[in-house]
Amino acid sequence: MKTIFLIDDDPDDREIFQEILGQEHPSIVFQQAENGSDAFAKLKSVDFVKPDVIFLDLNMPIMDGRAFLQQIKKEAALQDIPVIIYSTSSSDIDKKFAAENKASQFLTKQYSIELLRKDLNAVVEKFLKA
């Protein structure tokens, strides 16, 4: 069973993401957190299934995506999970930061359902197909 973990503070973005994932890939388990701190609490919980891929927003309160990315790559049990930056940002500074901190991919959030569907399908094909 494959699992995607979305860490994003915007409830609308989480809902749309979950809806599209459910339509396109109903067998993939969807997990979510609203910031990096919440995500780490879940990742360290005994009943939480380690995700196959993490989608990570950069701009969030409490613990933002930059801090989360740096921290997860220091955690031996978690550092192998592919982290895809999923942000409204398209800045070269953010892309450079993502690459330097071992993010697997950088996706700028789409404002079209169809473009998001296309991006999600590409990620599933790349990271979750055996």
Backbone atoms as SQL, in Angstrom:
CREATE TABLE atoms (id INTEGER PRIMARY KEY, chain TEXT, resi INTEGER, resn TEXT, atom TEXT, x REAL, y REAL, z REAL);
INSERT INTO atoms VALUES
  (1, 'A', 1, 'MET', 'N', 0.848, -1.184, 0.000),
  (2, 'A', 1, 'MET', 'CA', 0.000, 0.000, 0.000),
  (3, 'A', 1, 'MET', 'C', 0.895, 1.250, 0.000),
  (4, 'A', 2, 'LYS', 'N', 0.684, 2.123, -0.953),
  (5, 'A', 2, 'LYS', 'CA', 1.475, 3.348, -1.084),
  (6, 'A', 2, 'LYS', 'C', 0.797, 4.490, -0.329),
  (7, 'A', 3, 'THR', 'N', 1.615, 5.397, 0.190),
  (8, 'A', 3, 'THR', 'CA', 1.112, 6.492, 1.021),
  (9, 'A', 3, 'THR', 'C', 1.744, 7.819, 0.626),
  (10, 'A', 4, 'ILE', 'N', 0.908, 8.859, 0.515),
  (11, 'A', 4, 'ILE', 'CA', 1.376, 10.228, 0.279),
  (12, 'A', 4, 'ILE', 'C', 0.995, 11.070, 1.491),
  (13, 'A', 5, 'PHE', 'N', 1.955, 11.856, 1.956),
  (14, 'A', 5, 'PHE', 'CA', 1.773, 12.719, 3.122),
  (15, 'A', 5, 'PHE', 'C', 1.898, 14.167, 2.650),
  (16, 'A', 6, 'LEU', 'N', 0.811, 14.927, 2.759),
  (17, 'A', 6, 'LEU', 'CA', 0.808, 16.338, 2.366),
  (18, 'A', 6, 'LEU', 'C', 0.910, 17.205, 3.623),
  (19, 'A', 7, 'ILE', 'N', 1.908, 18.081, 3.642),
  (20, 'A', 7, 'ILE', 'CA', 2.090, 19.010, 4.757),
  (21, 'A', 7, 'ILE', 'C', 1.845, 20.412, 4.205),
  (22, 'A', 8, 'ASP', 'N', 0.701, 20.987, 4.572),
  (23, 'A', 8, 'ASP', 'CA', 0.274, 22.263, 4.010),
  (24, 'A', 8, 'ASP', 'C', -0.702, 22.919, 4.979),
  (25, 'A', 9, 'ASP', 'N', -0.517, 24.209, 5.235),
  (26, 'A', 9, 'ASP', 'CA', -1.388, 24.897, 6.199),
  (27, 'A', 9, 'ASP', 'C', -2.719, 25.327, 5.605),
  (28, 'A', 10, 'ASP', 'N', -2.878, 25.248, 4.293),
  (29, 'A', 10, 'ASP', 'CA', -4.113, 25.708, 3.654),
  (30, 'A', 10, 'ASP', 'C', -5.111, 24.553, 3.537),
  (31, 'A', 11, 'PRO', 'N', -6.220, 24.607, 4.306),
  (32, 'A', 11, 'PRO', 'CA', -7.181, 23.496, 4.267),
  (33, 'A', 11, 'PRO', 'C', -7.783, 23.280, 2.886),
  (34, 'A', 12, 'ASP', 'N', -7.991, 24.353, 2.114),
  (35, 'A', 12, 'ASP', 'CA', -8.536, 24.203, 0.756),
  (36, 'A', 12, 'ASP', 'C', -7.563, 23.444, -0.137),
  (37, 'A', 13, 'ASP', 'N', -6.273, 23.788, -0.041),
  (38, 'A', 13, 'ASP', 'CA', -5.271, 23.080, -0.842),
  (39, 'A', 13, 'ASP', 'C', -5.221, 21.600, -0.471),
  (40, 'A', 14, 'ARG', 'N', -5.306, 21.304, 0.827),
  (41, 'A', 14, 'ARG', 'CA', -5.287, 19.899, 1.267),
  (42, 'A', 14, 'ARG', 'C', -6.515, 19.148, 0.741),
  (43, 'A', 15, 'GLU', 'N', -7.670, 19.802, 0.780),
  (44, 'A', 15, 'GLU', 'CA', -8.908, 19.161, 0.330),
  (45, 'A', 15, 'GLU', 'C', -8.875, 18.879, -1.171),
  (46, 'A', 16, 'ILE', 'N', -8.452, 19.848, -1.964),
  (47, 'A', 16, 'ILE', 'CA', -8.381, 19.672, -3.425),
  (48, 'A', 16, 'ILE', 'C', -7.378, 18.570, -3.776),
  (49, 'A', 17, 'PHE', 'N', -6.217, 18.607, -3.114),
  (50, 'A', 17, 'PHE', 'CA', -5.183, 17.599, -3.338),
  (51, 'A', 17, 'PHE', 'C', -5.736, 16.206, -3.042),
  (52, 'A', 18, 'GLN', 'N', -6.403, 16.069, -1.880),
  (53, 'A', 18, 'GLN', 'CA', -6.969, 14.780, -1.476),
  (54, 'A', 18, 'GLN', 'C', -8.029, 14.305, -2.466),
  (55, 'A', 19, 'GLU', 'N', -8.860, 15.227, -2.912),
  (56, 'A', 19, 'GLU', 'CA', -9.929, 14.875, -3.846),
  (57, 'A', 19, 'GLU', 'C', -9.352, 14.341, -5.166),
  (58, 'A', 20, 'ILE', 'N', -8.374, 15.049, -5.709),
  (59, 'A', 20, 'ILE', 'CA', -7.772, 14.624, -6.984),
  (60, 'A', 20, 'ILE', 'C', -7.036, 13.305, -6.814),
  (61, 'A', 21, 'LEU', 'N', -6.284, 13.177, -5.730),
  (62, 'A', 21, 'LEU', 'CA', -5.571, 11.927, -5.484),
  (63, 'A', 21, 'LEU', 'C', -6.558, 10.761, -5.385),
  (64, 'A', 22, 'GLY', 'N', -7.661, 10.969, -4.677),
  (65, 'A', 22, 'GLY', 'CA', -8.673, 9.929, -4.531),
  (66, 'A', 22, 'GLY', 'C', -9.315, 9.532, -5.855),
  (67, 'A', 23, 'GLN', 'N', -9.524, 10.516, -6.738),
  (68, 'A', 23, 'GLN', 'CA', -10.114, 10.231, -8.054),
  (69, 'A', 23, 'GLN', 'C', -9.135, 9.469, -8.943),
  (70, 'A', 24, 'GLU', 'N', -7.896, 9.921, -8.936),
  (71, 'A', 24, 'GLU', 'CA', -6.891, 9.368, -9.851),
  (72, 'A', 24, 'GLU', 'C', -6.247, 8.077, -9.335),
  (73, 'A', 25, 'HIS', 'N', -6.050, 8.007, -8.027),
  (74, 'A', 25, 'HIS', 'CA', -5.309, 6.878, -7.435),
  (75, 'A', 25, 'HIS', 'C', -5.970, 6.453, -6.124),
  (76, 'A', 26, 'PRO', 'N', -7.159, 5.843, -6.219),
  (77, 'A', 26, 'PRO', 'CA', -7.912, 5.507, -5.004),
  (78, 'A', 26, 'PRO', 'C', -7.183, 4.544, -4.067),
  (79, 'A', 27, 'SER', 'N', -6.202, 3.803, -4.566),
  (80, 'A', 27, 'SER', 'CA', -5.498, 2.846, -3.702),
  (81, 'A', 27, 'SER', 'C', -4.395, 3.517, -2.863),
  (82, 'A', 28, 'ILE', 'N', -4.040, 4.758, -3.195),
  (83, 'A', 28, 'ILE', 'CA', -2.992, 5.443, -2.434),
  (84, 'A', 28, 'ILE', 'C', -3.599, 6.071, -1.182),
  (85, 'A', 29, 'VAL', 'N', -2.967, 5.798, -0.053),
  (86, 'A', 29, 'VAL', 'CA', -3.434, 6.344, 1.224),
  (87, 'A', 29, 'VAL', 'C', -2.969, 7.789, 1.334),
  (88, 'A', 30, 'PHE', 'N', -3.887, 8.679, 1.724),
  (89, 'A', 30, 'PHE', 'CA', -3.584, 10.106, 1.884),
  (90, 'A', 30, 'PHE', 'C', -3.478, 10.430, 3.365),
  (91, 'A', 31, 'GLN', 'N', -2.366, 11.075, 3.739),
  (92, 'A', 31, 'GLN', 'CA', -2.176, 11.559, 5.107),
  (93, 'A', 31, 'GLN', 'C', -1.897, 13.050, 5.011),
  (94, 'A', 32, 'GLN', 'N', -2.222, 13.791, 6.087),
  (95, 'A', 32, 'GLN', 'CA', -2.005, 15.233, 6.020),
  (96, 'A', 32, 'GLN', 'C', -1.613, 15.803, 7.378),
  (97, 'A', 33, 'ALA', 'N', -0.925, 16.948, 7.304),
  (98, 'A', 33, 'ALA', 'CA', -0.566, 17.720, 8.493),
  (99, 'A', 33, 'ALA', 'C', -0.614, 19.181, 8.091),
  (100, 'A', 34, 'GLU', 'N', -0.839, 20.075, 9.083),
  (101, 'A', 34, 'GLU', 'CA', -0.987, 21.489, 8.732),
  (102, 'A', 34, 'GLU', 'C', 0.267, 22.329, 8.932),
  (103, 'A', 35, 'ASN', 'N', 1.336, 21.734, 9.453),
  (104, 'A', 35, 'ASN', 'CA', 2.629, 22.427, 9.531),
  (105, 'A', 35, 'ASN', 'C', 3.707, 21.394, 9.849),
  (106, 'A', 36, 'GLY', 'N', 4.947, 21.823, 9.813),
  (107, 'A', 36, 'GLY', 'CA', 6.057, 20.895, 10.030),
  (108, 'A', 36, 'GLY', 'C', 6.069, 20.265, 11.408),
  (109, 'A', 37, 'SER', 'N', 5.690, 21.025, 12.407),
  (110, 'A', 37, 'SER', 'CA', 5.665, 20.509, 13.768),
  (111, 'A', 37, 'SER', 'C', 4.627, 19.397, 13.908),
  (112, 'A', 38, 'ASP', 'N', 3.435, 19.643, 13.390),
  (113, 'A', 38, 'ASP', 'CA', 2.359, 18.648, 13.372),
  (114, 'A', 38, 'ASP', 'C', 2.826, 17.401, 12.604),
  (115, 'A', 39, 'ALA', 'N', 3.517, 17.608, 11.489),
  (116, 'A', 39, 'ALA', 'CA', 3.997, 16.496, 10.667),
  (117, 'A', 39, 'ALA', 'C', 4.996, 15.637, 11.433),
  (118, 'A', 40, 'PHE', 'N', 5.949, 16.269, 12.136),
  (119, 'A', 40, 'PHE', 'CA', 6.930, 15.493, 12.904),
  (120, 'A', 40, 'PHE', 'C', 6.264, 14.712, 14.024),
  (121, 'A', 41, 'ALA', 'N', 5.267, 15.304, 14.662),
  (122, 'A', 41, 'ALA', 'CA', 4.549, 14.587, 15.717),
  (123, 'A', 41, 'ALA', 'C', 3.915, 13.324, 15.135),
  (124, 'A', 42, 'LYS', 'N', 3.339, 13.442, 13.946),
  (125, 'A', 42, 'LYS', 'CA', 2.711, 12.277, 13.307),
  (126, 'A', 42, 'LYS', 'C', 3.760, 11.259, 12.872),
  (127, 'A', 43, 'LEU', 'N', 4.845, 11.734, 12.252),
  (128, 'A', 43, 'LEU', 'CA', 5.887, 10.833, 11.765),
  (129, 'A', 43, 'LEU', 'C', 6.527, 10.027, 12.895),
  (130, 'A', 44, 'LYS', 'N', 6.578, 10.600, 14.080),
  (131, 'A', 44, 'LYS', 'CA', 7.213, 9.919, 15.216),
  (132, 'A', 44, 'LYS', 'C', 6.222, 9.091, 16.037),
  (133, 'A', 45, 'SER', 'N', 4.953, 9.159, 15.686),
  (134, 'A', 45, 'SER', 'CA', 3.924, 8.390, 16.379),
  (135, 'A', 45, 'SER', 'C', 4.026, 6.919, 15.956),
  (136, 'A', 46, 'VAL', 'N', 3.799, 6.018, 16.886),
  (137, 'A', 46, 'VAL', 'CA', 3.954, 4.591, 16.577),
  (138, 'A', 46, 'VAL', 'C', 2.936, 4.062, 15.583),
  (139, 'A', 47, 'ASP', 'N', 1.718, 4.620, 15.562),
  (140, 'A', 47, 'ASP', 'CA', 0.714, 4.083, 14.633),
  (141, 'A', 47, 'ASP', 'C', 0.735, 4.738, 13.263),
  (142, 'A', 48, 'PHE', 'N', 1.572, 5.744, 13.069),
  (143, 'A', 48, 'PHE', 'CA', 1.599, 6.446, 11.789),
  (144, 'A', 48, 'PHE', 'C', 2.423, 5.644, 10.778),
  (145, 'A', 49, 'VAL', 'N', 1.832, 5.376, 9.620),
  (146, 'A', 49, 'VAL', 'CA', 2.533, 4.634, 8.569),
  (147, 'A', 49, 'VAL', 'C', 3.523, 5.575, 7.877),
  (148, 'A', 50, 'LYS', 'N', 4.769, 5.147, 7.795),
  (149, 'A', 50, 'LYS', 'CA', 5.799, 5.959, 7.134),
  (150, 'A', 50, 'LYS', 'C', 5.396, 6.187, 5.673),
  (151, 'A', 51, 'PRO', 'N', 5.311, 7.449, 5.250),
  (152, 'A', 51, 'PRO', 'CA', 4.859, 7.715, 3.874),
  (153, 'A', 51, 'PRO', 'C', 5.912, 7.350, 2.827),
  (154, 'A', 52, 'ASP', 'N', 5.427, 7.094, 1.621),
  (155, 'A', 52, 'ASP', 'CA', 6.328, 6.810, 0.499),
  (156, 'A', 52, 'ASP', 'C', 6.833, 8.100, -0.134),
  (157, 'A', 53, 'VAL', 'N', 6.024, 9.159, -0.052),
  (158, 'A', 53, 'VAL', 'CA', 6.373, 10.476, -0.604),
  (159, 'A', 53, 'VAL', 'C', 5.757, 11.537, 0.296),
  (160, 'A', 54, 'ILE', 'N', 6.504, 12.643, 0.479),
  (161, 'A', 54, 'ILE', 'CA', 5.987, 13.793, 1.218),
  (162, 'A', 54, 'ILE', 'C', 5.886, 14.975, 0.265),
  (163, 'A', 55, 'PHE', 'N', 4.722, 15.613, 0.240),
  (164, 'A', 55, 'PHE', 'CA', 4.540, 16.892, -0.448),
  (165, 'A', 55, 'PHE', 'C', 4.608, 17.955, 0.637),
  (166, 'A', 56, 'LEU', 'N', 5.476, 18.946, 0.453),
  (167, 'A', 56, 'LEU', 'CA', 5.763, 19.906, 1.509),
  (168, 'A', 56, 'LEU', 'C', 5.610, 21.345, 1.032),
  (169, 'A', 57, 'ASP', 'N', 4.700, 22.066, 1.676),
  (170, 'A', 57, 'ASP', 'CA', 4.562, 23.506, 1.430),
  (171, 'A', 57, 'ASP', 'C', 5.728, 24.207, 2.129),
  (172, 'A', 58, 'LEU', 'N', 6.197, 25.313, 1.592),
  (173, 'A', 58, 'LEU', 'CA', 7.291, 26.042, 2.230),
  (174, 'A', 58, 'LEU', 'C', 6.812, 27.042, 3.272),
  (175, 'A', 59, 'ASN', 'N', 5.730, 27.749, 2.950),
  (176, 'A', 59, 'ASN', 'CA', 5.296, 28.858, 3.801),
  (177, 'A', 59, 'ASN', 'C', 4.142, 28.434, 4.708),
  (178, 'A', 60, 'MET', 'N', 4.507, 28.119, 5.961),
  (179, 'A', 60, 'MET', 'CA', 3.515, 27.684, 6.950),
  (180, 'A', 60, 'MET', 'C', 3.901, 28.272, 8.306),
  (181, 'A', 61, 'PRO', 'N', 2.910, 28.433, 9.185),
  (182, 'A', 61, 'PRO', 'CA', 3.227, 28.899, 10.544),
  (183, 'A', 61, 'PRO', 'C', 3.829, 27.765, 11.390),
  (184, 'A', 62, 'ILE', 'N', 4.304, 28.097, 12.554),
  (185, 'A', 62, 'ILE', 'CA', 4.859, 27.199, 13.570),
  (186, 'A', 62, 'ILE', 'C', 6.184, 26.589, 13.121),
  (187, 'A', 63, 'MET', 'N', 6.176, 25.649, 12.196),
  (188, 'A', 63, 'MET', 'CA', 7.417, 25.150, 11.592),
  (189, 'A', 63, 'MET', 'C', 7.199, 25.157, 10.088),
  (190, 'A', 64, 'ASP', 'N', 7.946, 26.002, 9.388),
  (191, 'A', 64, 'ASP', 'CA', 7.744, 26.104, 7.936),
  (192, 'A', 64, 'ASP', 'C', 8.427, 24.947, 7.210),
  (193, 'A', 65, 'GLY', 'N', 8.206, 24.901, 5.910),
  (194, 'A', 65, 'GLY', 'CA', 8.740, 23.814, 5.107),
  (195, 'A', 65, 'GLY', 'C', 10.250, 23.784, 5.037),
  (196, 'A', 66, 'ARG', 'N', 10.888, 24.936, 5.110),
  (197, 'A', 66, 'ARG', 'CA', 12.356, 24.978, 5.060),
  (198, 'A', 66, 'ARG', 'C', 12.941, 24.279, 6.291),
  (199, 'A', 67, 'ALA', 'N', 12.418, 24.635, 7.457),
  (200, 'A', 67, 'ALA', 'CA', 12.899, 24.016, 8.702),
  (201, 'A', 67, 'ALA', 'C', 12.597, 22.518, 8.716),
  (202, 'A', 68, 'PHE', 'N', 11.406, 22.151, 8.239),
  (203, 'A', 68, 'PHE', 'CA', 11.028, 20.738, 8.195),
  (204, 'A', 68, 'PHE', 'C', 11.977, 19.960, 7.286),
  (205, 'A', 69, 'LEU', 'N', 12.250, 20.481, 6.100),
  (206, 'A', 69, 'LEU', 'CA', 13.118, 19.794, 5.147),
  (207, 'A', 69, 'LEU', 'C', 14.512, 19.583, 5.741),
  (208, 'A', 70, 'GLN', 'N', 15.054, 20.621, 6.351),
  (209, 'A', 70, 'GLN', 'CA', 16.381, 20.490, 6.948),
  (210, 'A', 70, 'GLN', 'C', 16.378, 19.445, 8.058),
  (211, 'A', 71, 'GLN', 'N', 15.326, 19.436, 8.857),
  (212, 'A', 71, 'GLN', 'CA', 15.241, 18.503, 9.984),
  (213, 'A', 71, 'GLN', 'C', 15.038, 17.057, 9.525),
  (214, 'A', 72, 'ILE', 'N', 14.150, 16.845, 8.561),
  (215, 'A', 72, 'ILE', 'CA', 13.863, 15.457, 8.156),
  (216, 'A', 72, 'ILE', 'C', 15.089, 14.807, 7.514),
  (217, 'A', 73, 'LYS', 'N', 15.906, 15.602, 6.851),
  (218, 'A', 73, 'LYS', 'CA', 17.088, 15.043, 6.203),
  (219, 'A', 73, 'LYS', 'C', 18.190, 14.710, 7.213),
  (220, 'A', 74, 'LYS', 'N', 18.003, 15.109, 8.473),
  (221, 'A', 74, 'LYS', 'CA', 18.936, 14.746, 9.553),
  (222, 'A', 74, 'LYS', 'C', 18.465, 13.521, 10.324),
  (223, 'A', 75, 'GLU', 'N', 17.220, 13.097, 10.077),
  (224, 'A', 75, 'GLU', 'CA', 16.629, 11.968, 10.803),
  (225, 'A', 75, 'GLU', 'C', 16.906, 10.670, 10.051),
  (226, 'A', 76, 'ALA', 'N', 17.717, 9.812, 10.636),
  (227, 'A', 76, 'ALA', 'CA', 18.122, 8.571, 9.957),
  (228, 'A', 76, 'ALA', 'C', 16.931, 7.739, 9.486),
  (229, 'A', 77, 'ALA', 'N', 15.895, 7.647, 10.284),
  (230, 'A', 77, 'ALA', 'CA', 14.750, 6.801, 9.934),
  (231, 'A', 77, 'ALA', 'C', 13.843, 7.423, 8.874),
  (232, 'A', 78, 'LEU', 'N', 14.023, 8.722, 8.604),
  (233, 'A', 78, 'LEU', 'CA', 13.103, 9.429, 7.699),
  (234, 'A', 78, 'LEU', 'C', 13.783, 10.042, 6.478),
  (235, 'A', 79, 'GLN', 'N', 15.089, 10.159, 6.500),
  (236, 'A', 79, 'GLN', 'CA', 15.788, 10.928, 5.463),
  (237, 'A', 79, 'GLN', 'C', 15.680, 10.335, 4.066),
  (238, 'A', 80, 'ASP', 'N', 15.298, 9.064, 3.971),
  (239, 'A', 80, 'ASP', 'CA', 15.191, 8.433, 2.651),
  (240, 'A', 80, 'ASP', 'C', 13.838, 8.690, 1.971),
  (241, 'A', 81, 'ILE', 'N', 12.889, 9.294, 2.673),
  (242, 'A', 81, 'ILE', 'CA', 11.574, 9.570, 2.067),
  (243, 'A', 81, 'ILE', 'C', 11.729, 10.713, 1.060),
  (244, 'A', 82, 'PRO', 'N', 11.306, 10.517, -0.187),
  (245, 'A', 82, 'PRO', 'CA', 11.376, 11.621, -1.147),
  (246, 'A', 82, 'PRO', 'C', 10.465, 12.776, -0.686),
  (247, 'A', 83, 'VAL', 'N', 11.029, 13.983, -0.677),
  (248, 'A', 83, 'VAL', 'CA', 10.269, 15.178, -0.299),
  (249, 'A', 83, 'VAL', 'C', 10.126, 16.045, -1.539),
  (250, 'A', 84, 'ILE', 'N', 8.879, 16.323, -1.889),
  (251, 'A', 84, 'ILE', 'CA', 8.588, 17.180, -3.036),
  (252, 'A', 84, 'ILE', 'C', 8.093, 18.507, -2.496),
  (253, 'A', 85, 'ILE', 'N', 8.831, 19.562, -2.814),
  (254, 'A', 85, 'ILE', 'CA', 8.389, 20.895, -2.407),
  (255, 'A', 85, 'ILE', 'C', 7.171, 21.229, -3.258),
  (256, 'A', 86, 'TYR', 'N', 6.110, 21.651, -2.580),
  (257, 'A', 86, 'TYR', 'CA', 4.822, 21.935, -3.225),
  (258, 'A', 86, 'TYR', 'C', 4.382, 23.297, -2.708),
  (259, 'A', 87, 'SER', 'N', 4.739, 24.340, -3.457),
  (260, 'A', 87, 'SER', 'CA', 4.608, 25.694, -2.928),
  (261, 'A', 87, 'SER', 'C', 4.076, 26.662, -3.978),
  (262, 'A', 88, 'THR', 'N', 3.515, 27.764, -3.502),
  (263, 'A', 88, 'THR', 'CA', 3.116, 28.822, -4.430),
  (264, 'A', 88, 'THR', 'C', 4.350, 29.542, -4.973),
  (265, 'A', 89, 'SER', 'N', 5.465, 29.387, -4.298),
  (266, 'A', 89, 'SER', 'CA', 6.705, 30.043, -4.719),
  (267, 'A', 89, 'SER', 'C', 7.256, 29.406, -5.996),
  (268, 'A', 90, 'SER', 'N', 7.825, 30.238, -6.824),
  (269, 'A', 90, 'SER', 'CA', 8.570, 29.717, -7.968),
  (270, 'A', 90, 'SER', 'C', 9.937, 30.408, -8.003),
  (271, 'A', 91, 'SER', 'N', 10.345, 30.949, -6.856),
  (272, 'A', 91, 'SER', 'CA', 11.583, 31.734, -6.809),
  (273, 'A', 91, 'SER', 'C', 12.815, 30.838, -6.925),
  (274, 'A', 92, 'ASP', 'N', 13.822, 31.353, -7.602),
  (275, 'A', 92, 'ASP', 'CA', 15.070, 30.614, -7.771),
  (276, 'A', 92, 'ASP', 'C', 15.741, 30.376, -6.417),
  (277, 'A', 93, 'ILE', 'N', 15.578, 31.293, -5.484),
  (278, 'A', 93, 'ILE', 'CA', 16.161, 31.136, -4.144),
  (279, 'A', 93, 'ILE', 'C', 15.548, 29.908, -3.469),
  (280, 'A', 94, 'ASP', 'N', 14.222, 29.770, -3.550),
  (281, 'A', 94, 'ASP', 'CA', 13.560, 28.614, -2.947),
  (282, 'A', 94, 'ASP', 'C', 13.942, 27.318, -3.663),
  (283, 'A', 95, 'LYS', 'N', 14.052, 27.367, -4.979),
  (284, 'A', 95, 'LYS', 'CA', 14.449, 26.175, -5.737),
  (285, 'A', 95, 'LYS', 'C', 15.873, 25.750, -5.377),
  (286, 'A', 96, 'LYS', 'N', 16.752, 26.732, -5.219),
  (287, 'A', 96, 'LYS', 'CA', 18.140, 26.448, -4.831),
  (288, 'A', 96, 'LYS', 'C', 18.176, 25.845, -3.426),
  (289, 'A', 97, 'PHE', 'N', 17.418, 26.431, -2.511),
  (290, 'A', 97, 'PHE', 'CA', 17.344, 25.909, -1.146),
  (291, 'A', 97, 'PHE', 'C', 16.874, 24.448, -1.174),
  (292, 'A', 98, 'ALA', 'N', 15.828, 24.166, -1.940),
  (293, 'A', 98, 'ALA', 'CA', 15.279, 22.809, -2.028),
  (294, 'A', 98, 'ALA', 'C', 16.337, 21.829, -2.531),
  (295, 'A', 99, 'ALA', 'N', 17.039, 22.202, -3.580),
  (296, 'A', 99, 'ALA', 'CA', 18.065, 21.327, -4.143),
  (297, 'A', 99, 'ALA', 'C', 19.212, 21.108, -3.150),
  (298, 'A', 100, 'GLU', 'N', 19.645, 22.177, -2.512),
  (299, 'A', 100, 'GLU', 'CA', 20.758, 22.071, -1.553),
  (300, 'A', 100, 'GLU', 'C', 20.399, 21.227, -0.341),
  (301, 'A', 101, 'ASN', 'N', 19.106, 21.141, -0.037),
  (302, 'A', 101, 'ASN', 'CA', 18.664, 20.381, 1.133),
  (303, 'A', 101, 'ASN', 'C', 18.008, 19.058, 0.761),
  (304, 'A', 102, 'LYS', 'N', 18.343, 18.572, -0.419),
  (305, 'A', 102, 'LYS', 'CA', 17.988, 17.226, -0.874),
  (306, 'A', 102, 'LYS', 'C', 16.498, 16.976, -1.102),
  (307, 'A', 103, 'ALA', 'N', 15.756, 18.015, -1.471),
  (308, 'A', 103, 'ALA', 'CA', 14.377, 17.774, -1.906),
  (309, 'A', 103, 'ALA', 'C', 14.456, 17.006, -3.225),
  (310, 'A', 104, 'SER', 'N', 13.526, 16.103, -3.435),
  (311, 'A', 104, 'SER', 'CA', 13.546, 15.278, -4.646),
  (312, 'A', 104, 'SER', 'C', 13.026, 16.013, -5.870),
  (313, 'A', 105, 'GLN', 'N', 12.150, 16.992, -5.631),
  (314, 'A', 105, 'GLN', 'CA', 11.533, 17.712, -6.746),
  (315, 'A', 105, 'GLN', 'C', 10.947, 19.014, -6.212),
  (316, 'A', 106, 'PHE', 'N', 10.751, 19.974, -7.103),
  (317, 'A', 106, 'PHE', 'CA', 10.135, 21.251, -6.737),
  (318, 'A', 106, 'PHE', 'C', 8.953, 21.471, -7.665),
  (319, 'A', 107, 'LEU', 'N', 7.758, 21.547, -7.095),
  (320, 'A', 107, 'LEU', 'CA', 6.551, 21.815, -7.885),
  (321, 'A', 107, 'LEU', 'C', 5.933, 23.122, -7.417),
  (322, 'A', 108, 'THR', 'N', 5.657, 23.997, -8.345),
  (323, 'A', 108, 'THR', 'CA', 4.912, 25.207, -8.005),
  (324, 'A', 108, 'THR', 'C', 3.430, 24.848, -8.070),
  (325, 'A', 109, 'LYS', 'N', 2.683, 25.236, -7.037),
  (326, 'A', 109, 'LYS', 'CA', 1.253, 24.911, -6.978),
  (327, 'A', 109, 'LYS', 'C', 0.534, 25.444, -8.210),
  (328, 'A', 110, 'GLN', 'N', -0.328, 24.607, -8.734),
  (329, 'A', 110, 'GLN', 'CA', -1.105, 24.955, -9.921),
  (330, 'A', 110, 'GLN', 'C', -2.442, 25.565, -9.484),
  (331, 'A', 111, 'TYR', 'N', -2.910, 26.509, -10.250),
  (332, 'A', 111, 'TYR', 'CA', -4.214, 27.093, -9.963),
  (333, 'A', 111, 'TYR', 'C', -5.292, 26.512, -10.850),
  (334, 'A', 112, 'SER', 'N', -4.964, 25.400, -11.481),
  (335, 'A', 112, 'SER', 'CA', -5.927, 24.694, -12.317),
  (336, 'A', 112, 'SER', 'C', -5.991, 23.260, -11.814),
  (337, 'A', 113, 'ILE', 'N', -7.192, 22.753, -11.656),
  (338, 'A', 113, 'ILE', 'CA', -7.385, 21.372, -11.214),
  (339, 'A', 113, 'ILE', 'C', -6.707, 20.404, -12.192),
  (340, 'A', 114, 'GLU', 'N', -6.846, 20.677, -13.476),
  (341, 'A', 114, 'GLU', 'CA', -6.267, 19.771, -14.474),
  (342, 'A', 114, 'GLU', 'C', -4.746, 19.753, -14.423),
  (343, 'A', 115, 'LEU', 'N', -4.128, 20.915, -14.193),
  (344, 'A', 115, 'LEU', 'CA', -2.662, 20.948, -14.103),
  (345, 'A', 115, 'LEU', 'C', -2.182, 20.250, -12.830),
  (346, 'A', 116, 'LEU', 'N', -2.915, 20.418, -11.739),
  (347, 'A', 116, 'LEU', 'CA', -2.572, 19.707, -10.501),
  (348, 'A', 116, 'LEU', 'C', -2.709, 18.205, -10.725),
  (349, 'A', 117, 'ARG', 'N', -3.758, 17.793, -11.388),
  (350, 'A', 117, 'ARG', 'CA', -3.976, 16.369, -11.701),
  (351, 'A', 117, 'ARG', 'C', -2.773, 15.824, -12.482),
  (352, 'A', 118, 'LYS', 'N', -2.328, 16.588, -13.468),
  (353, 'A', 118, 'LYS', 'CA', -1.184, 16.177, -14.299),
  (354, 'A', 118, 'LYS', 'C', 0.084, 16.054, -13.442),
  (355, 'A', 119, 'ASP', 'N', 0.337, 17.050, -12.584),
  (356, 'A', 119, 'ASP', 'CA', 1.514, 17.013, -11.704),
  (357, 'A', 119, 'ASP', 'C', 1.473, 15.812, -10.758),
  (358, 'A', 120, 'LEU', 'N', 0.301, 15.579, -10.161),
  (359, 'A', 120, 'LEU', 'CA', 0.153, 14.448, -9.228),
  (360, 'A', 120, 'LEU', 'C', 0.389, 13.121, -9.933),
  (361, 'A', 121, 'ASN', 'N', -0.186, 12.969, -11.108),
  (362, 'A', 121, 'ASN', 'CA', 0.002, 11.732, -11.865),
  (363, 'A', 121, 'ASN', 'C', 1.472, 11.510, -12.207),
  (364, 'A', 122, 'ALA', 'N', 2.171, 12.575, -12.565),
  (365, 'A', 122, 'ALA', 'CA', 3.601, 12.462, -12.898),
  (366, 'A', 122, 'ALA', 'C', 4.407, 12.031, -11.671),
  (367, 'A', 123, 'VAL', 'N', 4.082, 12.582, -10.514),
  (368, 'A', 123, 'VAL', 'CA', 4.796, 12.218, -9.283),
  (369, 'A', 123, 'VAL', 'C', 4.511, 10.766, -8.910),
  (370, 'A', 124, 'VAL', 'N', 3.264, 10.359, -9.004),
  (371, 'A', 124, 'VAL', 'CA', 2.910, 8.976, -8.692),
  (372, 'A', 124, 'VAL', 'C', 3.666, 8.029, -9.630),
  (373, 'A', 125, 'GLU', 'N', 3.693, 8.371, -10.902),
  (374, 'A', 125, 'GLU', 'CA', 4.400, 7.546, -11.887),
  (375, 'A', 125, 'GLU', 'C', 5.896, 7.446, -11.560),
  (376, 'A', 126, 'LYS', 'N', 6.485, 8.573, -11.176),
  (377, 'A', 126, 'LYS', 'CA', 7.928, 8.633, -10.917),
  (378, 'A', 126, 'LYS', 'C', 8.325, 7.967, -9.602),
  (379, 'A', 127, 'PHE', 'N', 7.573, 8.214, -8.540),
  (380, 'A', 127, 'PHE', 'CA', 8.001, 7.791, -7.208),
  (381, 'A', 127, 'PHE', 'C', 7.268, 6.567, -6.639),
  (382, 'A', 128, 'LEU', 'N', 6.083, 6.256, -7.146),
  (383, 'A', 128, 'LEU', 'CA', 5.298, 5.218, -6.502),
  (384, 'A', 128, 'LEU', 'C', 5.041, 3.977, -7.345),
  (385, 'A', 129, 'LYS', 'N', 5.432, 3.998, -8.596),
  (386, 'A', 129, 'LYS', 'CA', 5.245, 2.818, -9.424),
  (387, 'A', 129, 'LYS', 'C', 6.431, 1.870, -9.208),
  (388, 'A', 130, 'ALA', 'N', 6.118, 0.643, -8.928),
  (389, 'A', 130, 'ALA', 'CA', 7.182, -0.345, -8.647),
  (390, 'A', 130, 'ALA', 'C', 7.837, -0.805, -9.933);
